[in-house]
Amino acid sequence: MLQPRAPNRALPIAPVAKPGARRLPLAPETRDVDRRFRPIYAVWEVTLACDLACRHCGSRAGRARPDELTTAEALDLVAQMARLGVKETTLIGGEAYLRPDWLELVRAHREHGIPVSMTSGGRGLTAAMLAEAKEAGLSGVSLSIDGDEATHDRLRGVAGSYRAAMAALRAAKELGLRATFNTQINRLSSPILGDILEAVAPLGVRGWQLQLTVPMGRAAEEPELLVQPHELLELFPRLASLKGRCDALGILFWPGNNVGYFGPHEAVLRGHTLRGHAASCGAGKATLGIEASGAIKGCPSLPTDRWTGGNIRDDSLQAIWERSAPLRYTRDRTVEDLWGYCRSCYYAPECMGGCTWTSTVTLGRPGNNPFCHHRALEMDRRGLRERVVPATPAPGEPFDHGTFQIVVEPAMREARGNP
Amino acid sequence: MTVTRAHLECCPSCARHVRTDEGRCPFCGAELPPGFRASPVAPSPAVRLSRAALYALGVGALSLTAAQGCGGVIAGGGEGNDGGEANCCPPYGAPPPFDAGGDGDSAAGDAGADAAGGDGGAKDTGSDVPVFPVLDAADEDTGSDARSDVWISPPYGAPPPEPLPGPREEED
């Protein structure tokens, strides 16, 4: 197990993002299938400026982008989101509160009838700011809590960030905002997930979202942080147990899009979904990602270069949503677009390789996702296990990634205590 | 290759999701009971729903399937959800951890506010927000991934769904 140690990073550690791609091609026609899907949920990076230095930050946040949307452009985008049918937005960054006009964006959402929340590291999110945000129309806030104090501060790169986040969570609750928290699952936090829950639960939080740390941005440079695919065999029974604990505490357990898929605990972990199990990636089908430069993606986590469909400065949101190839990807692909293990998986028609983001940043392209409980179980049944090892480094830009290779090797069952 | 969307239910023996056209569970080998093939398919909502409404619907379906023994298949699960290995369905009547009905509203209310689609095109509901239908069942067997997924996979950092908004005074 990795041991937390004192953070030792200086701010800022981020490069300046290159300007967003412009004038990207759009298909000449909108198809029926493109009209059938509309974004329900938008996640909007309103600035890349950040006051933390997180080791796992996929966007390498720190400095604002050189070409972030003006207030007028951002307000117009809110109106376009409303016209397209967006039903909910979460503001992220960087840190959303570092954008001077962020409360104007909150108010605009309220005026357009779109509920808006924010996800934050909370380092500078004071009670006074939260009170202003609530007054502007913010309905909820999710704070990132990635460990106990030592672990969290190591991962977030700044001493005191744990206390600040917990204080923000407490303040949000006291103000009557819907307070939830989210946690990265990696080799530092994984062993203490239960401790994290017990520390945060007394604050009165209403939900807990968990995600696997994936090798994007800075996390690509710290592969020792990653939970290995074979370690999901140990992780998922614990997640199921934590779900039970959350039920008892009245906290909604909310597994993220890369926590899956279809193992024996699926019905427990995703019993709240209509089908009782995961479905395929919703990028470009139900979710919308927006970068501060106006770049439009199907999911906020997807790498910028490959997955930007267009820029709001060049085309309307509706045109980009309907006619850009990156946003059409999940609408058009078939099982034949999958590869590797996922291509012939029993669950392929439903799962389609799970999280597009995770697969892309790990192996360089979507459609084959080694971070899968079912897959780990099948490997184990054959006496095998999978491990990912770095192959090519990330270039060091926001939203970048390197590539990893999958090593298939004999399972070490004795080490896990299995027969 | 044409891929038919699988209808998956929990194996009563091992809790793995299994296609309902299977005779035996491919994971544990258990013979699947006659009622397995007749398991009801969770209906896709005929309208676009918010995350909160989808959550409320899911919890409702969960209660229903638990009462039926997971679609007539699973009878177990026990009173408490201890995350046990074969606990396919959380206990009947388990309330949502937060009030998905929000400010006195309900999923049905939200659906009703949006319910105008379903016949193949956008409709004007009287508000500025066009309402679009989701795919119907006939659209699903296309081999593509373009289906009416009712699961909005939460991106990184995405908090659980907002409580449903109260009635919008300015609309309709």
Interface residues (C-beta under 8 A of the other chain):
Chain A: D32 V33 R35 R36 F37 R38 I40 Y41 V43 G58 A82 R83 L84 G85 K87 E88 T90 I92 G113 P115 S117 T119 S139 G140 V141 S142 S144 R178 T180 N182 R206 G207 Q209 Q211 P237 L239 A240 S241 L242 K243 G244 R245 C246 D247 A248 G250 I251 L252 F253 W254 P255 G256 N257 N258 F262 G263 P264 H265 E266 A267 V268 R270 G271 H272 T273 L274 R275 G276 H277 A278 A279 S280 C281 G282 K285 A286 T287 G289 C299 P300 S301 T330 R331 D332 R333 T334 V335 E336 Y346 Y347 A348 P349 E350 M352 C355 W357
Chain B: M1 V3 T4 R5 A6 L8 C10 C14 A15 R16 H17 P26 A42 P43 S44 P45 R48 L49 S50 R51 A52 L54 Y55 L57 G58 V59 A61 L62 T65 C70 G80 N81 D82 G83 G84 E85 A86 N87 C88 C89 P90 A94 P96 P97 F98 G120 G121 A122 D128 V129 P130 V131 F132 P133 V134 L135 D139 G143 S144 D145 A146 S148 D149 V150 W151 I152 S153 P154 P155 Y156 G157 A158 P159 P160 P161 E162 P163 P165 R168 E170 E171
